[in-house]
Amino acid sequence: MYYMDVTGKVAIVTGGAHGIGKAIVDALLDCGALVAVVDRKFETLQTTDRLLYIQTDVAKSDQVEEMVQTVTEHFGRIDILVNNAGISSMDYVVDSKEEDWDKVMDVNAKGVYLCSKFVSRYLQAQGEGGKIINISSQAGKNGYRLMGSYVASKHAVLGFTKVLALELAKDQINVNAVCPGIVETDMKRNERVIGGALRGLDAEAIKEEDFSQVPLGRTAAPQDIANVVVFLASKYSDYMTGQGLNVTGGMTMN
Ligand SMILES: NC(=O)c1ccc[n+]([C@@H]2O[C@H](COP(=O)([O-])OP(=O)(O)OC[C@H]3O[C@@H](n4cnc5c(N)ncnc54)[C@H](O)[C@@H]3O)[C@@H](O)[C@H]2O)c1
């Protein structure tokens, strides 16, 4: 059971069906929130009275607007938005495809913009403050080979977080970002296969390399990231806004 209490708060978690997003959904539920799980695909649905599943592509403006309306009709309010949905693509810049750049920017950068825009309008009108938490990455602070579009998109998320934090501060809406390091999810497992192939290494060798780079000696579980998201969703972070918090086991310190 979590110490952070968000009882009765209504949260939207994008990309909430898998990986880090799923851990965030579970943590927010544990802390008492009502959660709208937004994803472009679901495999299993275990509905309860505190959970709502909405199929949405965060990169599509009309779908995002409709999603926000569905949440407010169902739960009657919104308090927390977690912009977690994301994708990655790997290649050397000189070999990369323009369409892959567009896909990554559409989901990771435009998706955060669209969800924030429609939820912020609602939060401002509601007039009771709120919390927006954007999942960036340590790739939002550093460069990594093979990840041109992803690194660009995650830097965009951090820049956008600062602007939105400034614009919404008067409304007592806190906007912060979390910058995870290496987290054991499907995205990371796929990256090890694709990145390994591009570098002539197998996925297991990349995994060993990953572990050796983390000062705390292990990669992250999705729950490690969810713990910090719950803190940012709670009243205990009321005096923080515009920040990008590293959750990297010490891998990134800037
Ligand atoms: N795994 C890592 O090591 C790591 C590190 C740093 C940051 N991140 C970030 O954390 C977030 C979650 O990553 P993850 O590792 O859990 O990935 P994942 O691939 O395991 O899960 C991502 C989820 O987002 C959903 N999604 C993708 N595109 C979507 C769209 N257009 N609309 C709605 N939902 C969509 C997917 O269906 C999936 O459920 C991403 O923003 C990712 O960039 C991950």
The ligand as a Tripos MOL2 file, in Angstrom:
@<TRIPOS>MOLECULE
LIG
   44    48     1     0     0
SMALL
NO_CHARGES

@<TRIPOS>ATOM
      1 N1         11.3390    1.1480  -21.3400 N.am      1 LIG1
      2 C1         12.2800    2.0500  -21.1690 C.2       1 LIG1
      3 O1         13.4560    1.7160  -20.9570 O.2       1 LIG1
      4 C2         11.9340    3.5180  -21.1790 C.ar      1 LIG1
      5 C3         12.9140    4.4290  -20.7990 C.ar      1 LIG1
      6 C4         12.6330    5.7780  -20.7930 C.ar      1 LIG1
      7 C5         11.3680    6.2200  -21.1520 C.ar      1 LIG1
      8 N2         10.4290    5.3280  -21.5450 N.ar      1 LIG1
      9 C6          9.1260    5.8650  -21.9320 C.3       1 LIG1
     10 O2          8.1230    5.3310  -21.0880 O.3       1 LIG1
     11 C7          6.8870    5.2840  -21.8070 C.3       1 LIG1
     12 C8          6.3210    3.8720  -21.7290 C.3       1 LIG1
     13 O3          7.2470    2.9930  -22.3520 O.3       1 LIG1
     14 P1          7.2350    1.4010  -22.1400 P.3       1 LIG1
     15 O4          8.6510    0.9950  -22.0690 O.co2     1 LIG1
     16 O5          6.2750    1.0300  -21.0740 O.co2     1 LIG1
     17 O6          6.6870    0.9850  -23.5820 O.3       1 LIG1
     18 P2          5.6960   -0.2030  -24.0280 P.3       1 LIG1
     19 O7          5.9110   -0.3390  -25.4860 O.co2     1 LIG1
     20 O8          5.9090   -1.3910  -23.1570 O.co2     1 LIG1
     21 O9          4.2660    0.4260  -23.7280 O.3       1 LIG1
     22 C9          3.8350    1.5820  -24.4170 C.3       1 LIG1
     23 C10         2.3220    1.6420  -24.4180 C.3       1 LIG1
     24 O10         1.9350    2.7980  -25.1720 O.3       1 LIG1
     25 C11         0.8990    2.4160  -26.0790 C.3       1 LIG1
     26 N3          0.9000    3.3090  -27.2430 N.ar      1 LIG1
     27 C12         1.8500    3.4080  -28.2120 C.ar      1 LIG1
     28 N4          1.4780    4.3000  -29.1340 N.ar      1 LIG1
     29 C13         0.2720    4.7810  -28.7530 C.ar      1 LIG1
     30 C14        -0.6320    5.7250  -29.3120 C.ar      1 LIG1
     31 N5         -0.3680    6.3440  -30.4820 N.pl3     1 LIG1
     32 N6         -1.7750    5.9950  -28.6460 N.ar      1 LIG1
     33 C15        -2.0630    5.3730  -27.4840 C.ar      1 LIG1
     34 N7         -1.2600    4.4450  -26.9060 N.ar      1 LIG1
     35 C16        -0.1020    4.1630  -27.5470 C.ar      1 LIG1
     36 C17         1.2200    0.9740  -26.4480 C.3       1 LIG1
     37 O11         0.0970    0.3020  -26.9860 O.3       1 LIG1
     38 C18         1.6740    0.4290  -25.0980 C.3       1 LIG1
     39 O12         0.5910   -0.0270  -24.3090 O.3       1 LIG1
     40 C19         7.2000    5.7390  -23.2290 C.3       1 LIG1
     41 O13         6.8920    7.1090  -23.3660 O.3       1 LIG1
     42 C20         8.6900    5.5150  -23.3360 C.3       1 LIG1
     43 O14         9.2830    6.3420  -24.3090 O.3       1 LIG1
     44 C21        10.6800    3.9960  -21.5590 C.ar      1 LIG1
@<TRIPOS>BOND
     1     1     2 1
     2     2     3 2
     3     2     4 1
     4     4     5 ar
     5     4    44 ar
     6     5     6 ar
     7     6     7 ar
     8     7     8 ar
     9     8     9 1
    10     8    44 ar
    11     9    10 1
    12     9    42 1
    13    10    11 1
    14    11    12 1
    15    11    40 1
    16    12    13 1
    17    13    14 1
    18    14    15 2
    19    14    16 1
    20    14    17 1
    21    17    18 1
    22    18    19 2
    23    18    20 1
    24    18    21 1
    25    21    22 1
    26    22    23 1
    27    23    24 1
    28    23    38 1
    29    24    25 1
    30    25    26 1
    31    25    36 1
    32    26    27 ar
    33    26    35 ar
    34    27    28 ar
    35    28    29 ar
    36    29    30 ar
    37    29    35 ar
    38    30    31 1
    39    30    32 ar
    40    32    33 ar
    41    33    34 ar
    42    34    35 ar
    43    36    37 1
    44    36    38 1
    45    38    39 1
    46    40    41 1
    47    40    42 1
    48    42    43 1
@<TRIPOS>SUBSTRUCTURE
     1 LIG1         1 GROUP 0 **** ****
